[in-house]
């Protein structure tokens, strides 16, 4: 039996939880005014079975049985639920380290109004709930979720909706691993996995992107052709100079592309680092996407630099070359999302 459950048992006056709950479940029908005799008998039986499972530390089975017994009262719209059942559910959930659900059950036992003439056992259960609730609260974990990039986002933790008003606020969660899902109108949904220790806290940032967002890079001008005319003697100078300026222009465009690719690469690397946890040895969806783009931008940066160097070399060479020889120049830079290169050819 875990330490919390032992402390809970002690706070109830030292009585064994199974014995106390078996006895108290005989009083289940006391506050139920809208139930049939059969429903009362079913709830009583489920409560006794739940207390037996709790005594065996079968917390999941106990929680399921107490929850079903409570549902019988709720569906019958009874004015109150026996606090013995609520305390049994809370203890079972605490045994599973589901402290958020445990606190909810304790709180309900504490704040509901018992019917006139309620037995001393029911009042004792309420008092036990007050003490045990304080103990369970010490084990809660907390997360602060921040969402950027989209107006009026919606939020869910482990597929359970959370009010958007909770964004940026300290939110209680059970210790362990969780998945935050954020989405908004016109934005891509994002999932971020995080883990938090018992009684610990963490902050999670979810960066949303508009639908269809992509990396846009400037593309150099299409393939340029400069061919020597039939009368090379008379037109070679102007052809050679035109080819030189075209090559230099392509080179400049290549260098600009490489520079932009490098700048974007730095940003994507920062995003990947932020969303990849060394401790957990994995990246969330944002980190994986950023890491993929880093590879593409590496290629773009190198290819752009190559185009710039070749273009500068060819343009300079043509400017220095004797105009009387004539040149047929073909320089063709190419750039795609995954590769970049230069197509060149010529006759001298």
KAPE-V934998 format. One line per field, one symbol per residue. ss: DSSP state (h for helix, s for strand, l for the rest). phi: phi as a letter, one per 40 degrees, with the letter a starting at -180 (. if undefined). psi: psi as a letter, one per 20 degrees, with the letter a starting at -180 (. if undefined). A space follows every 50 residues. Layout:
# KAPE-V934998
ss=???
phi=???
psi=???
This chain:
# KAPE-V934998
ss=llhhhhhhhhhlllllhhhhhhhhhlllllllllllhhhhhhhhhhhhhh hhhhhlllhhhhhhhhhhhhhhhhhlllllllhhhhhhhhhhhhhlllhh hhhhhhhhhhhllllllllhhhhhhhhhhhhhhhhhhlllssssssssll lllssssllssslhhhlllssssllsssssssslllsllsssssssllll sssssssllslllllllllllllssslllllhhhhhhhhhhhhhhhhhhh hhhhhhhhhhhhhhhhhhhhhhhhlssllllsslhhhhhhhhhhhhhhhh hhhhhhhhhhhhhhhhhhhhllhhhllssssssssllllssssssssl
phi=.ccccccccccchgcccccccccccccdcdccbbbccccccccccccccc ccccccgcccccccccccccccccccfccabdccccccccccccccgbcc cccccdcccccccccdgccdccccccccccccccccccccbbbbbbbbga cfcbbabfgbdbdccccgbcbcacchcbbcbbaacgbccbbbcabacdgc aabbbbccbcdgcacbbcbdcddbbbbccdccccbddccccccccccccc ccccccccccdcccdcccccccccbbccccfabccccccccccccccccc ccccccdccccccccccccccccccgbbbbbbcbabcbaaabbbaibb
psi=prhghghgghhjjiqphggghgghiijhigjoijqrhghghgggghgghg hghhhjkmhgggggghhhghhggghilqhrpphhgghggghghhhjkmhg hghggghghhiqpqqqjqqhhhhhhghhhgghghghhiiqrqqoppprip qlqqqqoljpqppiiipiqopprqqaqrpppqrrpjqpqqppprqqrpja qrpppooqqqpjqropqpprqrpppoqprgnhhhigghgghghghgghgg gghghgggggggghggghgggghhjpohhilrqahggggghghggghggg gggghgggggggggggghhiqpiihqpopopnqqprhiqqappqrrp.
